[in-house]
Amino acid sequence: MSKTIVITGANRGIGFAITKICKERGDIVYALCRQSSPQLSALGVQVIENIDIATEVGISIAKLARLMLILTC
């Protein structure tokens, strides 16, 4: 059974690695980041850009994205 996963910082490093693993196991992945990368785009996950969770605005947008996921799943 696949899960719906939201990952922040998904464009590189540990966030990208987790995104790749979750996608490979069949999960529905929403990748949040400031700016996508070619590698992230190639994974075929839903990318939500312009998210910076180091700011209050970014946290609010991430919460809104999570709420939208709850409503659509």
Sequence and secondary structure as in RCSB ss.txt:
>XXXX:A:sequence
MSKTIVITGANRGIGFAITKICKERGDIVYALCRQSSPQLSALGVQVIENIDIATEVGISIAKLARLMLILTC
>XXXX:A:secstr
   EEEEESTTSHHHHHHHHHHHHTT EEEEE SS  HHHHHTT EEE S  TTSHHHHHHHHHHHHHHHHH 
